[in-house]
Amino acid sequence: MLNTSTKSPLPGDVAMWVLILAELSVFALLFLTYAVNRQIHPELFFNGQQQLHPIAGSIITIALLSASFFVALSVNLFKQQKSRRAAYAMWTAVSFGLVYLAVKSWEYQQLFDLDIGLSTDSFFTFYYLLTVFHLLHVILGLGLLCYVASKLLTSKWHEPNIMESIASYWHMVDLVWLILFPLLYLVH
Amino acid sequence: MKFQSQAVAKPYFIAAIVLFIGQIIFGLVMGLQYVIGDFLFPAIPFNVARMVHTNLLIIWLLFGFMGSAYYLIPEESETELYSPKLAIALFWIFLAAGVLTIIGYLAVPYATLAHITGNDLLPTMGREFLEMPTITKVGIVIVALGFLFNIGMTVLKGRKTAISMIMIMGQVGLAVFFLFSFYNPENLILDKIFWWWVVHLWVEGVWELIMGSILAFVLIKTTGVDREIIEKWLYMIIAMALITGILGTGHHYFWIGAPEYWQLIGSVFSAMEPIPFFMMTLFAFNMVNQRRREHPNKAAVLWALGTAVMAFLGAGVWGFLHTLAPVNYFTHGTQITAAHGHMAFYGAYVMIVLTMISYSMPMMRGRAAANSKASQTVEMWSFWLMTVAMVFITLFLTGAGILQIFLQRMGDSPQNFMVVQERIQIFYWLREAAGVMFFIGLMTYVASFFVKGKEATLKG
């Protein structure tokens, strides 16, 4: 695991996978504490969930899945030496990421209008904690995607390792949302 | 030594070791006061001894961090230090400020010290660990600014590496968060919240960057493993330290009147804080296993491995022990905290500074790469004496803490604080004995500097 220079079956750098594992453990712990709390206050969590917009959540899910698709497409095009098209695919992925940001902001705005905040009750503590923490990851991920996209456009950039590492990170962000979404919005 | 100006680190390290000795002497005094309450009273009351013990620790670690940066930055940047004169001037200013402050603590009552140093103008005194007079705090800021300017200019004119960047980030963070020691709101809750921005975000945030970069530097030098691999590890460790450490601040907000959600945030994120320390342990051992050369300075490698293990145990495991809110409800402010504090500070920060001193001091004293075998043997003895003593101190305090929680906070008839303190005295005696062992280890460490013999040389 530690000799990061040897060929490994994982796409991208082993270092990135260690980070992904660490990040997933943080989320796993959060999900676990969420589950325990939900078990203790089922009523409260049910009522909290009623305040959320499953449609907004669905739009976000579609946006993130599409972004992931275009990231994967971009990696493939890049491997076929089609840098320019890879860059376009990456910018498309970025724009889907922006859809996420827009919808999420709208959702927060709706909740703020209802005076629902971090300390309203333990469901919303979890809601904000989980979604904001995820949001921060999306913002970081988008920054990384923009970096790759601009590199692909401007120069004769050839760093498959960086490209795959960043793509793996983005898929992790996407994967976390796929658990987060049903957990917060759907499972009653 | 690659650059002459790296030698400015030497006085910093010497001062650090001297103040370290002072810290341990006051630790022993205080340890005895736990069991003989009026020992040295009224000359040195417990609260004064405690203040001197903790403040000396902070001051000498800052000396150690600055010395490490002065040694590391020119070598990483491949250029002489921007201004060695400034570094030496700041050394004397900082030493004078530190020593005068300690003398102030010991010579006059704290209230008098506050009065004569003009605390009324900008009240910042009277808070744990930040007891120093406002004027000393201003001095620290001036020294920090001069220091950052000096190493910043050095990096700007030279090569920029991940190690030097992370070192600078850590040092800038250290200076920035210290500024919160000037913010002293009337509201006690706000006061505590921002007080932790200094204390927590130092030791569980930016200091970890400094530690990571020193460890990476010493490992590159002693193992010869590719910089690329070492830097990759460093990035991961730093990322995890910040992800867990910043929101981990919440574990101090459980019972101080902050909103309830901090119990959740603090528990979850601080429960992850052992991860970066565990990664440091993996990192150190793997780099040493993959070493491409046999560096003659075995003592430095021992310190590097030691700090990785002890930081994980002290900061990681002993921190985790009492970080979850439902557990902390019982353990808060007991000897468990003291146990964690001792091993974490020793394992992470004392040992990383000693690692750097062990690596760099021989070269600053004119050796090619390392001290003589005889000298290193004595140094390694001191490593084991101090480290084993610290393990004992931690275990005895943990024992004291468990008993304290049980007698004072659980069960049908909880007993009051002073009664419980009487009943756990045996642990305090044992801790004092381990403290003496630690002091012997420290003296052995100092002695190792004076052991002569044929220099160990570089092979491979």
Interface residues (C-beta under 8 A of the other chain):
Chain A: L2 N3 T4 S5 D13 A15 V18 L19 A22 E23 S25 V26 L29 L30 T33 L118 S119 S122 T125 F126 L129
Chain B: D226 E228 I229 K232 W233 Y235 M236 A239 M240 I243 T244 P259 E260 Y261 L264 I265 S267 V268 F269 A271 M272 I275 M279 L282 N286 Q290
